[in-house]
Amino acid sequence: MFPSEKNALDKFMKVSNDAMDFVKVFLAMRLLPSWLQDFAWKYLVPSRLVKAASCTASELLPTLTSNKKLISLLSSMWIDTGARPDRASFMLTASVFRGVSMEGGCYPQGGAEAMARELVPVIESYGGRVLIRAAVKHISVNKISGRVDGVVM
């Protein structure tokens, strides 16, 4: 589909690998004492990993190609990240784009409704009730904490 963009696609694969490697490094770093984390981030972690995770897809992709259709395709799964390419980190964009193509997508057996059905017993076990299409008169907010503490039906 983009034969003339082989170099850009190769660069995308490399920088998206860096972005996904950043996740592993980030998680490993969180296991270290904070004083050691500062040192490791400054002297041990390759700057290309930090760069790949520190910018948005909208910032990074135009440095790889000027082809607007390819940029659109490479950031097209933004709906799965919950944030537009100009808001989500490239790390998140690359993880979703690469993850689906490498590992495949998934969908709950029984559809999205199956997740809600599984949550109902848990909510009820804590004294809650699950009502569908019920008219709500008022949402009660605790004046001291500012937290919701009930719903008046």
Secondary structure, DSSP 8 states (H G I E B T S, - for coil): --GGGHHHHHHHHHHHHHHHHHHHHHHHHTTS-HHHHHHHHHHTS-HHHHHHHSSBHHHHHHHH---HHHHHHHTTTHHHHTS-TTTSBHHHHHHHHHHHHHH-----TT-HHHHHHHHHHHHHHTT----SS----EEEE-TTT--EEEEE-
